[in-house]
Amino acid sequence: MATIIKELTAVNLKAALWDTLQGLQKDEIEPGKGDAIAVQAREILRTVNTQLKVQSACGRKIPTEVIEFSEGK
């Protein structure tokens, strides 16, 4: 079974979290798996937030990759 890897964007992350929530509500996803997905999402957002803080503290522009992540490009 091949795994399809989507580009990491805020839009895709939001969709994955929404799908996870819906799956949990319908008992299609085990709570442990839902928790693992939420933990990974928090780490991704924490990383992006840290990038923004470092760039701001250094007086640098926001990296293109962060902008593309948030805009879903």
N, C-alpha and C positions, 0 to 999 in steps of 0.2 A: 504494500500500500504506500503510494507516494504522498508525501506531505507537501502541501502548497503553502509557501511562505509569502505572506503579504508584506508589503512595505509598512514599516512602523510609522504611523501618523497618529495624531490625536483623534482624528475621525475614526480610524480603524480600532484604536484602543477603546474609544467610547462604545463602538459597536460591539466589540468583544465583551466588554463588561455588561452591556445591556443584554446580550445573548446569554451570558452566564446567569444574570439575575433571573431572566425569564426561565431558563433551564432549571434553576433552583426552585422557583415557584411551582413549576410543573413536575417536580421530582424526576427530571430527566438527567440532572447532574447531581453527583454526590456532594454533600457539604464540604468535604475535605478538598475536593477538586476546585470548588468555587472559591474556597479560602486561598488555595495556592495561586489561582488566577488573580485574585485581589491583591495578594502580597506582591506578585510580580508587577502589577500595574502601579502600585504605590512606589516601588523601587524605580520604575521608569520615570514617574513624575518627580520623584525626589532627585534623580539624576539631572533632569532638565532644569529643575528649580536651582540646583547647585550651580549648574553652568551659568544660569542667568545671574546669580549672585556674584560669582567670580568675575564675570565680564563687567558687571556694574561696578564692583569694587576697584577694578583695574582701569575703569574709564574706557573700556573697549566697546565696540559695536556688538550687537547680538549676533552670534554665529548663524550663518545661512542654514545650517542643518536644524537649528532650533526653530527658526522661522518656518522652514519647510515642514517640520514635524507638526507645528501648531496649525498651519494652513492646509495640511493634507496634500502637499504637492509631491 
